Amino acid sequence: MTRFRNSIISMLLFCSSLTAQDEGRLTIVGDSLRGSVLNGESIREIFGNVVMTQGDVKVTCRKAIQYIARNEAELIGNVVATQDTIIINTSKAYYFGDEKYTYSDDTVYLNDGHINLQARTGYYYFDDKRAEFLNDVLLRDSLNTLSSYKLVYFNDPDKAVAVGKVKIVDSSSTISADSLIFMREEDISFAYSDIRISYPRNNIIITGGYLMDRGKEKYTTITLNPVLTQIDTSESGTIDTLVVLADMMEAYQDSTKRLIATDSVKIIRGNFYSLSNISVFYRAEDKIFTYKTENDTDQPVMWYDNSQLTGDSICVKMHENKIDIIDIKGDSFILTFDDNFDDRYNQISGEETKMFFTENSLVKTEVLGNVLSYYFLFEENEPNGLLKSSSEKAVLLFQDNAIADVKLYGSIKSEFHPENLIKDRTGEFTLPSFKINYNKPNKNKIISEIPNWNN
């Protein structure tokens, strides 16, 4: 009895071993089968309504060539492979049973219920639920379209790693890069090297070396030499270019539509220049706001034509691509250079200054609160002394970008210094905020160094 029982146990263990081994073997059935030997190897050809199974993997096709010893199969004609929610379609494929993956060098399609993926060449690893697609790769979901040369897609955790001429497009922007990691479920992208993000609605392009995009939060950050450019054509046909450079840029596509540039920020737009540590560009309002932070020792500085502007905060409002108003608050100071006399600087300071423009030409300046000014006078283009004044408010009217009239209001004090007394002492007449900034951005140099400027 004991011997019989041991025999039964041995048979059960042997059958169990066979079952475990068979789970890794390919099972192929069809309408007809033909066996033969090819180059010394036993093969089976299966024709019509072919069904191949291995564990939870099922493949259907029109014809299969099974290499029995290798546990591999060549699949031909309307190949459809399925595993759980994954469906792979191609015209021909090769299946490796021991490693449990398939390969196709013809156009291959994959759908997992969330994304559609296609390429000219593809591998799929069933145990890892990982796809590696090459050549003209295209991935689509409900929000984005991604293209690249190579893409590795992980069904779980729903992640794609793309390399080579990567481009991802959604309803509001296009991102291109050398490589990109796309977390589909979280809608987060990380892009690396030769970054280019464009917003067609605003005609804005941002380039840089690294990008993180949070689609659900409508937030993008760009670092490693980011540059923003916006080229607009006015009704008259003139081209107006905005260029912003910084160490970091943060773009918000929410209701504020703003871009925050921080650290070594340079802004160029027409004949307007700015240098600061932080600037905020409100695209919907066409407004640029820059300000001095608690850690800054210097105020932001701007240049317009031959004037230098400084203040604790400066707001530039545009209208139809032209400067409309410049509002300077907190220790505002305007320094104006004279093209003919490099030692004479017109100066005016106050608590707040507003400059009003028409067709990009300065027409009026209002200075409010503790106004101090130095203005050098001329008669028939010859120096004619200096006017020093103080008041609570000053209004300067301009014609052809030159002062046509000055009006002072409240606690007015004025002193005239004749030319013979100031001729050799012009450098002594400076207000407390006087400082010449020599680091004005060079527009032509900056544009020539922008990557892909002409692309």
Protein Blocks (a to p, Z undefined) as FASTA:
>chain_A
ZZmmmmmmmmmmmmmmmmmmmmmpccdddfbdcdddeehiacdddeehiacdehjbccdd
fbdcddfklopacdeehiacdehjbccddfbdcddfklopaddfbdcdddehjaccddfb
dcddfklopacdeehiacddfkbccddfbdcddfbgoiaddeehiacddfkbccddfbdc
ddfklopacdeehiacddfknopacddfbdcddfknopacdeehiacddddddfkopacd
dddddfbdcddfbfnopacdeehiacdehjaccddfbdcddfklopadddddfklmbdcd
ddehjbccddfbdcdddeehiafbdcdeehiacddddfklmkbccddddfbdcdddeehi
afbdcdeehiacdddddeehiaebjaddddfbdcdddeehiafbdcdeehiacddddfkl
mmmmmmmmccfklccdfkbccfklmmmmpghklZZ
